[in-house]
Amino acid sequence: MLETRPIRTEADYRAALDEIERLFDAELNTPESDRLEVLTTLVEAYEQRHYPIEAPDPIEAILYYLESRGLSVDELESVIGSKAEIADILDRKQALTLEMIRGLHQQLGIPVQILIQPYPLMQNSA
Protein backbone atom coordinates (compact mmCIF):
# COMPACT_ATOMS: atom_id res chain seq x y z
CA MET A 1 0.00 0.00 0.00
CA LEU A 2 1.30 3.42 -1.01
CA GLU A 3 2.15 5.75 1.87
CA THR A 4 -0.16 8.77 1.87
CA ARG A 5 1.97 11.89 1.40
CA PRO A 6 2.17 14.91 -0.90
CA ILE A 7 2.71 14.18 -4.58
CA ARG A 8 5.96 15.91 -5.52
CA THR A 9 7.29 13.99 -8.54
CA GLU A 10 5.98 12.35 -11.67
CA ALA A 11 6.80 8.96 -10.07
CA ASP A 12 4.68 9.87 -7.01
CA TYR A 13 1.90 10.94 -9.37
CA ARG A 14 1.97 7.65 -11.33
CA ALA A 15 2.02 5.61 -8.11
CA ALA A 16 -0.98 7.56 -6.78
CA LEU A 17 -2.88 6.94 -10.05
CA ASP A 18 -2.14 3.22 -9.79
CA GLU A 19 -3.37 3.19 -6.19
CA ILE A 20 -6.55 5.09 -7.18
CA GLU A 21 -7.22 2.52 -9.87
CA ARG A 22 -6.76 -0.28 -7.34
CA LEU A 23 -9.13 1.41 -4.86
CA PHE A 24 -11.67 2.62 -7.41
CA ASP A 25 -14.41 0.15 -6.45
CA ALA A 26 -13.91 0.54 -2.69
CA GLU A 27 -17.06 0.29 -0.62
CA LEU A 28 -18.25 3.63 0.82
CA ASN A 29 -17.39 4.53 4.41
CA THR A 30 -14.43 2.18 4.61
CA PRO A 31 -10.76 3.00 5.18
CA GLU A 32 -10.20 2.19 1.48
CA SER A 33 -12.83 4.69 0.31
CA ASP A 34 -11.35 7.33 2.65
CA ARG A 35 -7.92 6.64 1.19
CA LEU A 36 -9.36 6.87 -2.33
CA GLU A 37 -10.85 10.28 -1.53
CA VAL A 38 -7.56 11.59 -0.09
CA LEU A 39 -5.52 10.30 -3.03
CA THR A 40 -7.97 11.79 -5.53
CA THR A 41 -7.65 15.18 -3.83
CA LEU A 42 -3.84 14.96 -3.91
CA VAL A 43 -3.84 13.97 -7.60
CA GLU A 44 -6.21 16.83 -8.49
CA ALA A 45 -3.92 19.32 -6.71
CA TYR A 46 -0.86 17.94 -8.53
CA GLU A 47 -2.62 18.07 -11.91
CA GLN A 48 -3.78 21.66 -11.39
CA ARG A 49 -0.18 22.69 -10.69
CA HIS A 50 1.53 20.64 -13.38
CA TYR A 51 -1.10 20.12 -16.10
CA PRO A 52 -3.33 23.19 -16.04
CA ILE A 53 -6.11 23.22 -18.61
CA GLU A 54 -6.50 26.55 -20.33
CA ALA A 55 -10.00 27.86 -20.78
CA PRO A 56 -11.27 27.94 -24.37
CA ASP A 57 -11.29 31.28 -26.10
CA PRO A 58 -14.72 32.96 -26.45
CA ILE A 59 -15.35 31.83 -30.04
CA GLU A 60 -14.40 28.21 -29.27
CA ALA A 61 -16.72 28.36 -26.25
CA ILE A 62 -19.65 29.69 -28.29
CA LEU A 63 -19.21 26.97 -30.92
CA TYR A 64 -18.90 24.28 -28.23
CA TYR A 65 -22.05 25.44 -26.42
CA LEU A 66 -24.02 25.48 -29.67
CA GLU A 67 -22.83 22.00 -30.67
CA SER A 68 -23.28 20.46 -27.23
CA ARG A 69 -26.87 21.70 -27.05
CA GLY A 70 -27.76 20.83 -30.63
CA LEU A 71 -28.34 24.49 -31.49
CA SER A 72 -27.72 26.13 -34.85
CA VAL A 73 -25.75 29.30 -35.50
CA ASP A 74 -29.07 30.95 -36.47
CA GLU A 75 -30.09 30.82 -32.82
CA LEU A 76 -27.44 33.46 -32.10
CA GLU A 77 -29.47 36.11 -33.96
CA SER A 78 -31.36 37.15 -30.83
CA VAL A 79 -28.04 37.66 -29.01
CA ILE A 80 -25.61 38.88 -31.66
CA GLY A 81 -27.74 40.28 -34.47
CA SER A 82 -27.88 39.61 -38.20
CA LYS A 83 -26.43 36.56 -39.94
CA ALA A 84 -23.66 38.82 -41.29
CA GLU A 85 -22.76 39.98 -37.75
CA ILE A 86 -22.79 36.38 -36.51
CA ALA A 87 -20.47 35.38 -39.36
CA ASP A 88 -18.11 38.28 -38.58
CA ILE A 89 -17.99 37.29 -34.90
CA LEU A 90 -17.44 33.57 -35.58
CA ASP A 91 -14.89 34.33 -38.33
CA ARG A 92 -13.07 36.57 -35.82
CA LYS A 93 -13.48 39.68 -37.98
CA GLN A 94 -15.36 41.53 -35.23
CA ALA A 95 -15.01 41.39 -31.45
CA LEU A 96 -17.84 40.54 -29.08
CA THR A 97 -19.50 43.59 -27.54
CA LEU A 98 -20.49 43.86 -23.90
CA GLU A 99 -24.17 43.47 -24.90
CA MET A 100 -23.36 40.29 -26.85
CA ILE A 101 -21.39 38.90 -23.90
CA ARG A 102 -24.34 39.57 -21.58
CA GLY A 103 -26.74 37.87 -23.99
CA LEU A 104 -24.51 34.84 -24.52
CA HIS A 105 -24.17 34.44 -20.78
CA GLN A 106 -27.88 34.87 -20.05
CA GLN A 107 -29.28 32.86 -22.97
CA LEU A 108 -26.65 30.13 -23.46
CA GLY A 109 -25.16 30.05 -19.97
CA ILE A 110 -21.60 30.57 -21.18
CA PRO A 111 -19.52 31.75 -18.21
CA VAL A 112 -18.69 35.46 -18.40
CA GLN A 113 -15.07 34.77 -17.40
CA ILE A 114 -14.64 32.84 -20.66
CA LEU A 115 -16.44 35.39 -22.84
CA ILE A 116 -14.44 38.40 -21.60
CA GLN A 117 -11.04 36.84 -22.36
CA PRO A 118 -9.03 38.55 -25.07
CA TYR A 119 -8.83 36.54 -28.29
CA PRO A 120 -7.17 37.10 -31.65
CA LEU A 121 -9.09 38.73 -34.47
CA MET A 122 -8.33 38.23 -38.16
CA GLN A 123 -6.24 41.03 -39.60
CA ASN A 124 -8.06 43.01 -42.26
CA SER A 125 -6.09 42.55 -45.48
CA ALA A 126 -7.53 45.48 -47.40
Phi and psi in degrees as a GROMACS rama.xvg file:
@    title "Ramachandran Plot"
@    xaxis  label "Phi"
@    yaxis  label "Psi"
@TYPE xy
-68.1921  135.453  LEU-2
-70.1314  134.577  GLU-3
-81.1833  116.523  THR-4
-158.48  169.158  ARG-5
-57.3719  149.119  PRO-6
-93.154  113.258  ILE-7
-113.82  -21.8001  ARG-8
-129.156  167.864  THR-9
-63.2255  -35.4813  GLU-10
-64.829  -42.0968  ALA-11
-60.2045  -42.1511  ASP-12
-62.1784  -48.7663  TYR-13
-61.9546  -41.372  ARG-14
-63.8181  -40.4225  ALA-15
-65.0501  -40.6984  ALA-16
-62.2472  -40.9489  LEU-17
-62.4401  -42.2093  ASP-18
-66.3222  -39.8138  GLU-19
-60.6843  -44.2773  ILE-20
-60.4024  -41.9609  GLU-21
-64.1602  -36.9236  ARG-22
-91.3018  -1.86068  LEU-23
-53.1351  -36.8137  PHE-24
-97.4097  21.6644  ASP-25
-61.2889  141.849  ALA-26
-69.1326  139.701  GLU-27
-59.1275  150.804  LEU-28
59.8616  37.7693  ASN-29
-122.23  163.398  THR-30
-56.7562  -34.5708  PRO-31
-65.971  -41.756  GLU-32
-69.0615  -34.8436  SER-33
-63.2639  -43.8178  ASP-34
-63.0938  -41.5947  ARG-35
-58.3618  -45.0437  LEU-36
-63.0726  -43.239  GLU-37
-64.9055  -46.3113  VAL-38
-63.2728  -39.2865  LEU-39
-61.862  -42.2275  THR-40
-63.4162  -43.4982  THR-41
-63.421  -42.6143  LEU-42
-64.4563  -43.3822  VAL-43
-59.623  -43.0078  GLU-44
-63.0863  -42.9546  ALA-45
-63.145  -44.8342  TYR-46
-64.9859  -38.9721  GLU-47
-62.3707  -36.8214  GLN-48
-76.1823  -40.3231  ARG-49
-103.388  -19.9967  HIS-50
-134.638  57.0696  TYR-51
-64.1775  144.319  PRO-52
-102.829  120.076  ILE-53
-75.3474  144.464  GLU-54
-69.2401  149.083  ALA-55
-67.2713  156.202  PRO-56
-75.4488  166.149  ASP-57
-55.9271  -41.0313  PRO-58
-67.9989  -43.5506  ILE-59
-58.83  -40.5283  GLU-60
-64.5803  -44.1084  ALA-61
-59.8964  -48.6763  ILE-62
-62.7079  -39.5928  LEU-63
-63.1497  -47.36  TYR-64
-62.8682  -38.9248  TYR-65
-62.8253  -50.7143  LEU-66
-62.4785  -44.241  GLU-67
-69.014  -20.2526  SER-68
-104.667  3.66646  ARG-69
66.9721  30.6394  GLY-70
-97.624  155.393  LEU-71
-98.9013  162.986  SER-72
-60.1734  -31.1996  VAL-73
-58.1631  -26.3743  ASP-74
-73.0149  -3.6895  GLU-75
-84.8431  -9.66414  LEU-76
-56.9172  -39.6462  GLU-77
-69.3751  -19.2675  SER-78
-100.464  -44.3888  VAL-79
-99.8276  -40.591  ILE-80
131.408  -142.704  GLY-81
-66.414  165.201  SER-82
-59.7237  -35.6868  LYS-83
-65.8564  -41.4399  ALA-84
-65.5629  -40.9272  GLU-85
-60.7225  -45.9412  ILE-86
-60.4914  -43.434  ALA-87
-62.7721  -39.2974  ASP-88
-66.4013  -51.5103  ILE-89
-68.5597  -26.7271  LEU-90
-87.8861  3.84251  ASP-91
63.8659  31.2906  ARG-92
-92.5335  -19.3033  LYS-93
-137.942  142.327  GLN-94
-83.267  154.315  ALA-95
-65.4529  140.789  LEU-96
-93.2906  167.089  THR-97
-59.9496  -40.0245  LEU-98
-62.1926  -42.6154  GLU-99
-63.9768  -42.6926  MET-100
-60.5642  -45.0484  ILE-101
-59.2676  -46.2349  ARG-102
-64.2732  -42.9105  GLY-103
-63.5615  -37.077  LEU-104
-68.9304  -47.7697  HIS-105
-71.1056  -40.1421  GLN-106
-90.6801  -33.02  GLN-107
-106.016  -15.2795  LEU-108
78.5852  19.2325  GLY-109
-73.6891  128.666  ILE-110
-57.9622  134.579  PRO-111
-58.2235  -38.4044  VAL-112
-61.1845  -25.2588  GLN-113
-79.8155  -44.1626  ILE-114
-67.3725  -27.8361  LEU-115
-87.675  -4.40451  ILE-116
-63.4913  143.741  GLN-117
-66.9045  147.81  PRO-118
-148.548  154.005  TYR-119
-73.2366  141.267  PRO-120
-106.766  153.814  LEU-121
-68.0088  139.455  MET-122
-77.8662  135.071  GLN-123
-74.0186  119.457  ASN-124
-102.526  54.8295  SER-125
